[in-house]
Amino acid sequence: MEFLGLPLTTLLSIGAGAGALVVVAYILRLKRRPVPVHFVKLWERILREKEATSLFSQLKRILSLLLQLLLLTLLIFALGDPRSAAAIIEGRNLVVLIDASASMQATDGTPTRFESARQQARDLVRGMGGSDRALIVQMDATVTPLSTMTDEIPVLESAISSTRVTESRADFPRALRFALDSLVGLSNPEVVVISDGRLGVSQDAISLPLGEVKLSYVKVGQRDINAAITQFSVRRYPLDKSRYEVMIEVSNTSKEPLELELSLYGDDTLVDLTKFRVGPGENLPRFYPNLSGASRSLEARLTLANGERDTLPVDDHAYALLPERRRARIQCVTKGNTYLEAALLLDEYLDVTLVDPASYPVLGQQYDVTIFDNVTPDVAPGSGALFYVNPDGDRSPVKVGKGSLEGVGFDTWDKKSPLLRWTTIQNVNIATARKLEPKQEDKVIGASFDGPLLVMGRRAGKPFVAMGFDVRDSDLPLRISWPLLLLNTINEFVNEDTSYISSYRTGTLWRIPVAVDVSEANLETPWGAKQTIPVLQGHAVYLGQSAGVYRMTAGPPDASVQVAFAANLSDVQESTIAPLDSLEVAGKVAGPVEGFRVGVRREFWIYLLLGVVALTTIEWITYHRRITV
């Protein structure tokens, strides 16, 4: 017999002290107070009868004392938590990993896989042996321990009840690494994984050595019928911001073809409804050009053609936000350029201010973009992003070499650059251009064989574009490429400055641009919960694990900045919900859980306390029946 609570020497000390107090109390109880009475003759008969029963009375008092000493002994031994030596040696130390990833929201459980997993975990801890201990861990994009390594069943059940399913991929390697670290130096270590086996990575990629740690696997889930929206993006047309285009990808992760219905909503109004068939394992992209009618939010909903939901509803929704339509403030520093001014009139969302070079800067004004036309002054605060047309001198963001380029054109260009979208820049002829010498970190958008003509980069944290020639020295103003190039550049600057955010993927660390200098921001989740998140280096940092539309507010109440952004699951692996029959780590196949039976735990202190309750009841009955008094 071993004591896992107080050591035996401490128990003996407590017992000796408490026992002495009980004996002293009983001695004091036996002391009688003399009371003088009259007419002794009347009491002689009663005293003679009492003397006849004095031996029995003393015996009753001794039995009462022994009963109290027995109660005291049981309580003291209960404090010691006695266990058999064999039970102590055979005790297991468990880390229970409960999968809380998106695939566990599949509805082929009771009612979901996640609820089935929690019930499996409850049955497991209720069947632990008296000397077993367990640690409950939630496994999703992060690893969240919800209890200590303990043998207290109520504590473990409370930890299981506190688990919450998320809409992200499970990081099984990280969770397994945490479990192995938690079991270092403990006897009979075991990791129990309760999951559908869809753990976000290939089992071949998990190479952590298990050593002596036993790996057990509890499978949940049955069905695999599922279709998912795995890509969803939207963008406005730069020259007509009232219209937009949408790209959606639908994936069938089942082993059979599915008839699907895809609904597209703009500001909660149905924009498009399409029915189509997707083969097993097929990824079907769909493109919606030239849409209108939505000013801010878009939502895609996917159902089976019969109107029912598939096994995993969480990936049947996707959200996106259109960039806000706001007027961009443009400052044009020029001595007069009709081609430049006319091109700026094509976009109704540009608020253009013409400034003579002698009047620059205009103090107290803030602009999104400043265009320097054939001038290169010192850049004043509030100028925003910078577009240089034919820069020169030491103030040019790109060094200008001596001499000039004669009779050149765009021989090479970056076809993927947003500045050249929908342009045919290769057909432009330039009479005279400057020799630009960009830095290594700058990006050349277009160049002739003789040198760069269009350069993009950053100086002092501000983006710039430098065009090394005057548009009037070329045939560019005679082509549609000129206003497209100008408006594409402004659109690229404005999108970057207003921090337009496309949808994030759940389960990743989000870095949300914040336009004000603050240390924290207030975030409202899709379900209405509010919390404060830190802001580091101009970006709010948040680990999002739920799909939907988020709203963030930063800055003081009188000058706060509000940002909305969307998040989606967008994970084909997590949408592949067919449960795996086995789990393998580093060539070791996880076995079934064994040795867990729901029943009475063999902990002697429980029986000792039950004995105390029983003896107390007996003593109460005998006292009130006048048997022991």
BATILO-670788 format. One record per residue (C-alpha): residue number from 1; residue in one letter; x, y, z. Coordinates in nm, 2 decimals, padded with zeros to 4 digits. Layout:
N
 num residuo   east  north     up
 NUM       a      X      Y      Z
...
This chain:
629
 num residuo   east  north     up
   1       m  00.00  00.00  00.00
   2       e  00.13  00.34 -00.10
   3       f  00.00  00.69  00.00
   4       l -00.03  00.94 -00.29
   5       g -00.17  01.21 -00.07
   6       l  00.00  01.30  00.26
   7       p  00.29  01.08  00.36
   8       l  00.25  00.82  00.63
   9       t  00.46  01.00  00.89
  10       t  00.25  01.31  00.86
  11       l -00.07  01.10  00.88
  12       l  00.06  00.94  01.20
  13       s  00.14  01.28  01.35
  14       i -00.21  01.41  01.27
  15       g -00.37  01.10  01.40
  16       a -00.18  01.11  01.73
  17       g -00.27  01.47  01.79
  18       a -00.63  01.44  01.69
  19       g -00.67  01.12  01.88
  20       a -00.54  01.28  02.20
  21       l -00.79  01.56  02.16
  22       v -01.08  01.31  02.12
  23       v -00.97  01.12  02.44
  24       v -00.94  01.44  02.64
  25       a -01.28  01.55  02.52
  26       y -01.43  01.23  02.64
  27       i -01.26  01.25  02.98
  28       l -01.40  01.60  03.03
  29       r -01.74  01.47  02.93
  30       l -01.73  01.21  03.21
  31       k -01.66  01.46  03.48
  32       r -01.97  01.52  03.69
  33       r -02.07  01.84  03.86
  34       p -02.18  01.79  04.23
  35       v -02.53  01.92  04.30
  36       p -02.66  01.94  04.66
  37       v -03.02  01.81  04.70
  38       h -03.25  01.77  05.00
  39       f -03.43  01.46  05.11
  40       v -03.15  01.21  05.02
  41       k -03.38  00.93  05.13
  42       l -03.59  00.99  04.83
  43       w -03.29  00.93  04.59
  44       e -03.15  00.62  04.75
  45       r -03.36  00.38  04.55
  46       i -03.26  00.55  04.22
  47       l -02.90  00.55  04.31
  48       r -02.90  00.18  04.39
  49       e -03.05  00.11  04.04
  50       k -02.79  00.33  03.87
  51       e -02.50  00.16  04.05
  52       a -02.63 -00.17  03.91
  53       t -02.60 -00.04  03.56
  54       s -02.28  00.16  03.59
  55       l -02.07 -00.11  03.43
  56       f -02.30 -00.11  03.12
  57       s -02.29  00.28  03.11
  58       q -01.91  00.27  03.12
  59       l -01.91  00.02  02.84
  60       k -02.14  00.24  02.63
  61       r -01.91  00.54  02.68
  62       i -01.61  00.33  02.58
  63       l -01.79  00.21  02.26
  64       s -01.87  00.57  02.18
  65       l -01.51  00.67  02.22
  66       l -01.39  00.39  02.00
  67       l -01.65  00.48  01.74
  68       q -01.51  00.84  01.73
  69       l -01.15  00.72  01.71
  70       l -01.25  00.49  01.42
  71       l -01.41  00.78  01.24
  72       l -01.10  00.99  01.29
  73       t -00.88  00.70  01.16
  74       l -01.08  00.67  00.84
  75       l -01.07  01.04  00.78
  76       i -00.69  01.05  00.83
  77       f -00.63  00.76  00.59
  78       a -00.85  00.92  00.33
  79       l -00.62  01.22  00.34
  80       g -00.34  00.99  00.25
  81       d -00.51  00.87 -00.07
  82       p -00.40  00.51 -00.03
  83       r -00.33  00.31 -00.34
  84       s -00.20 -00.04 -00.40
  85       a  00.15 -00.05 -00.53
  86       a  00.05 -00.25 -00.83
  87       a -00.21  00.02 -00.93
  88       i  00.06  00.29 -00.90
  89       i  00.30  00.11 -01.13
  90       e  00.04  00.04 -01.39
  91       g -00.11  00.39 -01.41
  92       r -00.11  00.55 -01.75
  93       n -00.04  00.91 -01.85
  94       l -00.26  01.02 -02.14
  95       v -00.28  01.32 -02.38
  96       v -00.62  01.32 -02.55
  97       l -00.61  01.52 -02.88
  98       i -00.97  01.62 -02.98
  99       d -00.99  01.72 -03.34
 100       a -01.18  02.06 -03.37
 101       s -01.11  02.13 -03.73
 102       a -01.37  02.22 -04.00
 103       s -01.42  01.87 -04.12
 104       m -01.55  01.77 -03.77
 105       q -01.86  01.98 -03.85
 106       a -01.98  01.71 -04.08
 107       t -02.33  01.60 -04.00
 108       d -02.28  01.23 -04.00
 109       g -02.24  01.22 -03.62
 110       t -02.47  01.27 -03.33
 111       p -02.55  01.54 -03.45
 112       t -02.20  01.62 -03.58
 113       r -01.86  01.44 -03.58
 114       f -01.74  01.69 -03.32
 115       e -02.01  01.61 -03.08
 116       s -01.94  01.24 -03.13
 117       a -01.57  01.30 -03.06
 118       r -01.66  01.48 -02.74
 119       q -01.87  01.19 -02.62
 120       q -01.59  00.95 -02.71
 121       a -01.36  01.16 -02.49
 122       r -01.61  01.15 -02.20
 123       d -01.64  00.78 -02.22
 124       l -01.26  00.74 -02.23
 125       v -01.20  00.95 -01.91
 126       r -01.48  00.79 -01.73
 127       g -01.32  00.45 -01.79
 128       m -00.98  00.55 -01.66
 129       g -00.82  00.35 -01.39
 130       g -00.77  00.49 -01.04
 131       s -00.41  00.58 -01.11
 132       d -00.45  00.70 -01.47
 133       r -00.40  01.07 -01.55
 134       a -00.50  01.26 -01.86
 135       l -00.45  01.59 -02.03
 136       i -00.73  01.72 -02.26
 137       v -00.61  01.92 -02.57
 138       q -00.81  02.09 -02.85
 139       m -00.65  02.04 -03.19
 140       d -00.72  02.29 -03.47
 141       a -00.49  02.55 -03.63
 142       t -00.35  02.59 -03.29
 143       v -00.29  02.36 -02.99
 144       t -00.50  02.45 -02.68
 145       p -00.45  02.25 -02.36
 146       l -00.77  02.27 -02.16
 147       s -00.67  02.09 -01.84
 148       t -00.37  01.99 -01.64
 149       m -00.24  01.63 -01.63
 150       t -00.49  01.51 -01.37
 151       d -00.70  01.21 -01.26
 152       e -00.99  01.43 -01.15
 153       i -01.28  01.31 -01.37
 154       p -01.50  01.63 -01.32
 155       v -01.20  01.85 -01.42
 156       l -01.15  01.64 -01.74
 157       e -01.52  01.64 -01.83
 158       s -01.53  02.02 -01.78
 159       a -01.23  02.05 -02.01
 160       i -01.40  01.84 -02.28
 161       s -01.72  02.05 -02.26
 162       s -01.52  02.36 -02.31
 163       t -01.39  02.25 -02.65
 164       r -01.52  02.44 -02.95
 165       v -01.52  02.34 -03.32
 166       t -01.35  02.58 -03.56
 167       e -01.35  02.64 -03.94
 168       s -00.98  02.58 -04.00
 169       r -00.74  02.30 -04.08
 170       a -00.60  02.09 -03.79
 171       d -00.22  02.13 -03.73
 172       f -00.16  01.77 -03.63
 173       p  00.22  01.78 -03.63
 174       r  00.22  02.07 -03.39
 175       a -00.04  01.90 -03.16
 176       l  00.16  01.57 -03.17
 177       r  00.48  01.75 -03.08
 178       f  00.31  01.92 -02.79
 179       a  00.17  01.58 -02.67
 180       l  00.52  01.41 -02.69
 181       d  00.68  01.70 -02.50
 182       s  00.41  01.67 -02.23
 183       l  00.47  01.30 -02.18
 184       v  00.85  01.33 -02.14
 185       g  00.96  01.14 -01.83
 186       l  00.62  01.00 -01.74
 187       s  00.54  00.63 -01.71
 188       n  00.32  00.45 -01.96
 189       p  00.28  00.75 -02.19
 190       e  00.00  00.73 -02.45
 191       v -00.15  00.98 -02.71
 192       v -00.51  00.93 -02.80
 193       v -00.63  01.10 -03.12
 194       i -01.01  01.14 -03.16
 195       s -01.06  01.25 -03.51
 196       d -01.19  01.16 -03.86
 197       g -00.83  01.13 -03.97
 198       r -00.85  01.44 -04.19
 199       l -00.56  01.62 -04.02
 200       g -00.46  01.87 -04.29
 201       v -00.13  01.70 -04.40
 202       s -00.02  01.38 -04.56
 203       q  00.06  01.11 -04.30
 204       d  00.39  01.06 -04.48
 205       a  00.49  01.41 -04.39
 206       i  00.46  01.34 -04.01
 207       s  00.80  01.20 -03.91
 208       l  00.81  01.27 -03.54
 209       p  00.96  00.97 -03.35
 210       l  00.72  00.83 -03.10
 211       g  00.97  00.63 -02.90
 212       e  00.80  00.45 -02.62
 213       v  00.48  00.65 -02.65
 214       k  00.17  00.45 -02.74
 215       l -00.04  00.60 -03.02
 216       s -00.42  00.53 -03.02
 217       y -00.68  00.64 -03.27
 218       v -01.05  00.68 -03.23
 219       k -01.23  00.72 -03.56
 220       v -01.54  00.93 -03.60
 221       g -01.75  00.99 -03.91
 222       q -01.89  00.77 -04.19
 223       r -02.00  00.96 -04.50
 224       d -01.79  01.13 -04.77
 225       i -02.05  01.32 -04.99
 226       n -01.95  01.68 -05.01
 227       a -01.90  01.97 -05.25
 228       a -01.73  02.29 -05.15
 229       i -01.65  02.64 -05.26
 230       t -01.27  02.64 -05.26
 231       q -01.20  02.98 -05.43
 232       f -01.39  03.30 -05.43
 233       s -01.26  03.64 -05.54
 234       v -01.40  03.97 -05.68
 235       r -01.26  04.29 -05.82
 236       r -01.40  04.61 -05.96
 237       y -01.33  04.73 -06.31
 238       p -01.08  05.02 -06.27
 239       l -01.25  05.24 -06.53
 240       d -01.61  05.16 -06.42
 241       k -01.62  05.10 -06.05
 242       s -01.99  05.03 -06.05
 243       r -01.92  04.70 -06.23
 244       y -01.72  04.40 -06.12
 245       e -01.62  04.04 -06.20
 246       v -01.62  03.73 -05.99
 247       m -01.42  03.41 -05.99
 248       i -01.55  03.10 -05.81
 249       e -01.41  02.75 -05.79
 250       v -01.64  02.46 -05.69
 251       s -01.48  02.12 -05.59
 252       n -01.65  01.78 -05.56
 253       t -01.45  01.59 -05.30
 254       s -01.69  01.29 -05.32
 255       k -01.64  00.96 -05.51
 256       e -01.96  01.01 -05.71
 257       p -02.08  01.29 -05.94
 258       l -02.31  01.56 -05.79
 259       e -02.58  01.78 -05.93
 260       l -02.52  02.13 -05.77
 261       e -02.69  02.46 -05.75
 262       l -02.48  02.78 -05.71
 263       s -02.64  03.10 -05.60
 264       l -02.46  03.44 -05.60
 265       y -02.59  03.72 -05.38
 266       g -02.49  04.08 -05.39
 267       d -02.59  04.28 -05.08
 268       d -02.83  04.00 -04.99
 269       t -03.00  04.02 -05.33
 270       l -02.98  03.72 -05.58
 271       v -02.76  03.81 -05.87
 272       d -02.71  03.48 -06.04
 273       l -02.84  03.12 -06.01
 274       t -02.66  02.83 -06.19
 275       k -02.71  02.46 -06.19
 276       f -02.44  02.23 -06.31
 277       r -02.29  01.88 -06.27
 278       v -01.95  01.82 -06.12
 279       g -01.76  01.49 -06.15
 280       p -01.60  01.30 -05.86
 281       g -01.28  01.48 -05.75
 282       e -01.33  01.76 -06.01
 283       n -01.25  02.12 -05.95
 284       l -01.47  02.34 -06.16
 285       p -01.39  02.71 -06.20
 286       r -01.66  02.96 -06.29
 287       f -01.62  03.32 -06.41
 288       y -01.88  03.59 -06.39
 289       p -01.77  03.90 -06.59
 290       n -01.94  04.24 -06.60
 291       l -02.17  04.21 -06.30
 292       s -02.34  04.50 -06.13
 293       g -02.60  04.57 -05.86
 294       a -02.39  04.51 -05.55
 295       s -02.22  04.79 -05.37
 296       r -02.03  04.62 -05.10
 297       s -02.08  04.25 -05.01
 298       l -02.10  03.93 -05.21
 299       e -02.19  03.58 -05.09
 300       a -02.19  03.25 -05.27
 301       r -02.41  02.96 -05.16
 302       l -02.38  02.60 -05.28
 303       t -02.65  02.33 -05.24
 304       l -02.73  02.00 -05.40
 305       a -02.97  02.03 -05.69
 306       n -03.26  01.89 -05.49
 307       g -03.22  02.17 -05.24
 308       e -03.06  01.97 -04.96
 309       r -02.73  02.03 -04.79
 310       d -02.43  01.80 -04.82
 311       t -02.25  01.64 -04.53
 312       l -02.03  01.94 -04.45
 313       p -02.23  02.27 -04.46
 314       v -01.95  02.50 -04.35
 315       d -01.78  02.50 -04.69
 316       d -02.10  02.57 -04.88
 317       h -02.07  02.94 -04.81
 318       a -01.81  03.19 -04.92
 319       y -01.79  03.57 -04.87
 320       a -01.61  03.86 -05.04
 321       l -01.62  04.23 -05.01
 322       l -01.60  04.47 -05.29
 323       p -01.35  04.76 -05.24
 324       e -01.52  05.07 -05.13
 325       r -01.61  05.32 -05.40
 326       r -01.47  05.65 -05.28
 327       r -01.33  05.95 -05.46
 328       a -00.96  05.95 -05.48
 329       r -00.79  06.29 -05.42
 330       i -00.54  06.36 -05.70
 331       q -00.29  06.65 -05.70
 332       c -00.15  06.73 -06.04
 333       v  00.16  06.95 -06.03
 334       t  00.20  07.08 -06.39
 335       k  00.25  07.39 -06.60
 336       g -00.02  07.28 -06.83
 337       n -00.07  06.95 -07.01
 338       t -00.39  06.89 -07.20
 339       y -00.33  06.52 -07.26
 340       l -00.27  06.46 -06.89
 341       e -00.57  06.67 -06.77
 342       a -00.81  06.51 -07.03
 343       a -00.71  06.16 -06.92
 344       l -00.79  06.24 -06.56
 345       l -01.14  06.34 -06.65
 346       l -01.23  05.99 -06.76
 347       d -01.28  05.86 -06.41
 348       e -01.57  06.01 -06.22
 349       y -01.42  05.89 -05.89
 350       l -01.12  06.12 -05.92
 351       d -01.12  06.45 -05.74
 352       v -00.84  06.63 -05.93
 353       t -00.66  06.95 -05.81
 354       l -00.43  07.13 -06.06
 355       v -00.14  07.30 -05.89
 356       d  00.12  07.53 -06.05
 357       p  00.48  07.42 -05.97
 358       a  00.54  07.76 -05.81
 359       s  00.25  07.71 -05.57
 360       y  00.35  07.36 -05.46
 361       p  00.32  07.25 -05.18
 362       v -00.04  07.33 -05.08
 363       l -00.02  07.33 -04.70
 364       g -00.27  07.15 -04.49
 365       q -00.40  06.93 -04.77
 366       q -00.39  06.55 -04.79
 367       y -00.39  06.37 -05.13
 368       d -00.39  06.00 -05.23
 369       v -00.17  06.05 -05.54
 370       t  00.04  06.34 -05.66
 371       i  00.15  06.36 -06.03
 372       f  00.46  06.56 -06.11
 373       d  00.45  06.66 -06.48
 374       n  00.80  06.75 -06.60
 375       v  00.89  06.89 -06.26
 376       t  01.08  06.72 -05.97
 377       p  01.04  06.93 -05.65
 378       d  01.10  06.82 -05.29
 379       v  00.81  06.60 -05.19
 380       a  00.59  06.76 -04.92
 381       p  00.40  06.57 -04.65
 382       g  00.05  06.47 -04.75
 383       s  00.14  06.41 -05.11
 384       g  00.05  06.04 -05.10
 385       a  00.18  05.81 -05.37
 386       l  00.39  05.97 -05.65
 387       f  00.37  05.95 -06.03
 388       y  00.66  06.12 -06.21
 389       v  00.63  06.21 -06.58
 390       n  00.97  06.28 -06.73
 391       p  01.16  06.34 -06.40
 392       d  01.50  06.51 -06.38
 393       g  01.76  06.63 -06.13
 394       d  01.88  06.51 -05.80
 395       r  01.53  06.50 -05.65
 396       s  01.42  06.23 -05.90
 397       p  01.34  05.90 -05.72
 398       v  01.53  05.72 -06.00
 399       k  01.88  05.84 -06.10
 400       v  01.88  06.01 -06.44
 401       g  02.19  05.95 -06.65
 402       k  02.36  06.19 -06.89
 403       g  02.24  06.21 -07.24
 404       s  01.91  06.08 -07.38
 405       l  01.75  05.80 -07.57
 406       e  01.64  05.88 -07.92
 407       g  01.38  05.70 -08.13
 408       v  01.30  05.42 -07.88
 409       g  00.99  05.21 -07.79
 410       f  00.89  04.94 -07.54
 411       d  01.09  04.64 -07.65
 412       t  01.03  04.45 -07.32
 413       w  00.74  04.49 -07.06
 414       d  00.60  04.31 -06.76
 415       k  00.28  04.15 -06.89
 416       k  00.16  04.07 -06.54
 417       s  00.19  04.42 -06.41
 418       p -00.14  04.58 -06.31
 419       l -00.01  04.91 -06.46
 420       l -00.02  04.77 -06.81
 421       r -00.37  04.59 -06.79
 422       w -00.56  04.62 -07.12
 423       t -00.28  04.82 -07.28
 424       t -00.07  04.76 -07.60
 425       i  00.24  04.94 -07.48
 426       q  00.46  04.77 -07.72
 427       n  00.32  04.98 -08.01
 428       v  00.42  05.31 -07.86
 429       n  00.69  05.52 -08.03
 430       i  00.90  05.77 -07.83
 431       a  01.11  06.05 -07.99
 432       t  01.32  06.13 -07.68
 433       a  01.35  05.97 -07.34
 434       r  01.58  06.01 -07.04
 435       k  01.82  05.74 -06.92
 436       l  01.68  05.60 -06.60
 437       e  01.91  05.41 -06.37
 438       p  01.69  05.23 -06.12
 439       k  01.81  05.07 -05.79
 440       q  01.83  04.70 -05.74
 441       e  01.51  04.69 -05.54
 442       d  01.31  04.88 -05.80
 443       k  01.09  04.71 -06.06
 444       v  01.12  04.78 -06.43
 445       i  00.77  04.77 -06.58
 446       g  00.88  04.86 -06.94
 447       a  01.21  04.92 -07.12
 448       s  01.37  04.96 -07.45
 449       f  01.68  04.78 -07.55
 450       d  01.87  05.10 -07.46
 451       g  01.74  05.13 -07.10
 452       p  01.43  05.14 -06.87
 453       l  01.14  05.36 -06.96
 454       l  00.89  05.28 -06.68
 455       v  01.00  05.21 -06.32
 456       m  00.81  05.13 -06.01
 457       g  00.94  05.12 -05.65
 458       r  00.94  05.28 -05.30
 459       r  01.12  05.57 -05.15
 460       a  01.08  05.66 -04.78
 461       g  00.79  05.41 -04.75
 462       k  00.59  05.58 -05.03
 463       p  00.53  05.40 -05.36
 464       f  00.62  05.58 -05.69
 465       v  00.61  05.52 -06.06
 466       a  00.86  05.71 -06.29
 467       m  00.80  05.74 -06.66
 468       g  01.12  05.85 -06.83
 469       f  00.97  06.06 -07.11
 470       d  00.72  06.34 -07.17
 471       v  00.40  06.20 -07.32
 472       r  00.41  06.49 -07.57
 473       d  00.73  06.36 -07.71
 474       s  00.56  06.03 -07.81
 475       d  00.25  05.90 -07.98
 476       l  00.12  05.76 -07.65
 477       p -00.15  06.03 -07.60
 478       l -00.30  05.92 -07.94
 479       r -00.36  05.57 -07.81
 480       i -00.61  05.43 -07.56
 481       s -00.30  05.29 -07.37
 482       w -00.23  05.64 -07.23
 483       p -00.54  05.69 -07.01
 484       l -00.54  05.32 -06.93
 485       l -00.18  05.35 -06.81
 486       l -00.25  05.66 -06.60
 487       l -00.57  05.53 -06.45
 488       n -00.43  05.18 -06.38
 489       t -00.14  05.35 -06.19
 490       i -00.37  05.56 -05.99
 491       n -00.60  05.26 -05.92
 492       e -00.30  05.06 -05.80
 493       f -00.19  05.34 -05.57
 494       v -00.54  05.40 -05.43
 495       n -00.61  05.03 -05.37
 496       e -00.28  05.00 -05.18
 497       d -00.34  05.32 -04.97
 498       t -00.70  05.24 -04.88
 499       s -00.58  04.89 -04.77
 500       y -00.85  04.70 -04.97
 501       i -00.85  04.36 -04.82
 502       s -00.96  04.05 -05.01
 503       s -01.09  03.74 -04.83
 504       y -00.85  03.57 -04.59
 505       r -00.82  03.20 -04.54
 506       t -00.93  03.07 -04.20
 507       g -00.67  02.90 -03.98
 508       t -00.39  03.14 -04.07
 509       l -00.24  03.44 -03.90
 510       w -00.40  03.75 -04.05
 511       r -00.21  04.08 -04.08
 512       i -00.47  04.35 -04.15
 513       p -00.34  04.69 -04.26
 514       v -00.43  04.97 -04.02
 515       a -00.42  05.33 -04.15
 516       v -00.37  05.50 -03.82
 517       d -00.09  05.49 -03.56
 518       v -00.24  05.28 -03.28
 519       s -00.13  04.99 -03.06
 520       e -00.46  04.80 -03.07
 521       a -00.78  04.77 -03.26
 522       n -01.14  04.65 -03.19
 523       l -01.26  04.35 -03.39
 524       e -01.62  04.24 -03.43
 525       t -01.65  03.87 -03.54
 526       p -01.92  03.74 -03.78
 527       w -02.13  03.62 -03.48
 528       g -02.12  03.96 -03.30
 529       a -01.85  03.90 -03.04
 530       k -01.61  04.19 -02.98
 531       q -01.25  04.17 -02.88
 532       t -00.93  04.38 -02.88
 533       i -00.64  04.27 -03.10
 534       p -00.28  04.40 -03.11
 535       v -00.15  04.62 -03.38
 536       l  00.22  04.57 -03.48
 537       q  00.41  04.77 -03.74
 538       g  00.09  04.91 -03.89
 539       h -00.09  04.57 -03.91
 540       a -00.35  04.42 -03.68
 541       v -00.26  04.06 -03.60
 542       y -00.53  03.80 -03.55
 543       l -00.56  03.43 -03.59
 544       g -00.90  03.38 -03.75
 545       q -01.07  03.04 -03.74
 546       s -01.43  03.13 -03.85
 547       a -01.56  03.22 -04.19
 548       g -01.77  03.53 -04.24
 549       v -01.75  03.91 -04.25
 550       y -01.54  04.08 -03.99
 551       r -01.54  04.45 -03.89
 552       m -01.25  04.63 -03.74
 553       t -01.23  04.98 -03.58
 554       a -00.90  05.15 -03.49
 555       g -00.82  05.50 -03.36
 556       p -00.99  05.75 -03.13
 557       p -01.37  05.78 -03.15
 558       d -01.35  06.12 -03.33
 559       a -01.11  06.00 -03.59
 560       s -01.15  05.62 -03.61
 561       v -01.09  05.41 -03.92
 562       q -01.33  05.13 -04.00
 563       v -01.23  04.83 -04.21
 564       a -01.44  04.53 -04.32
 565       f -01.30  04.21 -04.46
 566       a -01.41  03.86 -04.53
 567       a -01.27  03.51 -04.45
 568       n -01.34  03.17 -04.60
 569       l -01.24  02.81 -04.54
 570       s -01.11  02.76 -04.90
 571       d -00.93  02.44 -04.82
 572       v -00.98  02.14 -05.05
 573       q -00.80  01.91 -04.80
 574       e -01.03  02.00 -04.52
 575       s -01.34  01.97 -04.75
 576       t -01.23  01.61 -04.83
 577       i -01.42  01.45 -04.54
 578       a -01.40  01.08 -04.61
 579       p -01.28  00.95 -04.27
 580       l -00.96  00.74 -04.25
 581       d -00.97  00.39 -04.10
 582       s -00.62  00.42 -03.97
 583       l -00.36  00.67 -03.86
 584       e  00.01  00.63 -03.92
 585       v  00.30  00.83 -03.78
 586       a  00.66  00.76 -03.87
 587       g  00.57  00.41 -03.99
 588       k  00.38  00.33 -03.67
 589       v  00.01  00.26 -03.71
 590       a -00.21  00.38 -03.43
 591       g -00.39  00.11 -03.24
 592       p -00.74  00.11 -03.09
 593       v -00.79  00.24 -02.73
 594       e -00.78 -00.04 -02.48
 595       g -00.83 -00.08 -02.10
 596       f -01.10  00.19 -02.06
 597       r -01.42  00.07 -01.90
 598       v -01.69  00.29 -01.75
 599       g -01.74  00.19 -01.38
 600       v -01.64  00.25 -01.02
 601       r -01.28  00.37 -00.99
 602       r -01.06  00.18 -00.75
 603       e -00.96  00.46 -00.52
 604       f -00.97  00.36 -00.15
 605       w -01.02  00.71 -00.02
 606       i -01.37  00.71 -00.17
 607       y -01.46  00.40  00.02
 608       l -01.30  00.54  00.34
 609       l -01.52  00.85  00.32
 610       l -01.83  00.62  00.25
 611       g -01.73  00.43  00.57
 612       v -01.72  00.76  00.76
 613       v -02.06  00.85  00.64
 614       a -02.20  00.51  00.74
 615       l -02.05  00.52  01.08
 616       t -02.17  00.87  01.14
 617       t -02.52  00.76  01.05
 618       i -02.50  00.47  01.29
 619       e -02.37  00.69  01.57
 620       w -02.65  00.94  01.51
 621       i -02.91  00.67  01.53
 622       t -02.77  00.51  01.84
 623       y -02.74  00.85  02.01
 624       h -03.10  00.95  01.94
 625       r -03.21  00.60  02.04
 626       r -03.03  00.65  02.37
 627       i -02.82  00.35  02.31
 628       t -02.47  00.51  02.34
 629       v -02.56  00.78  02.60
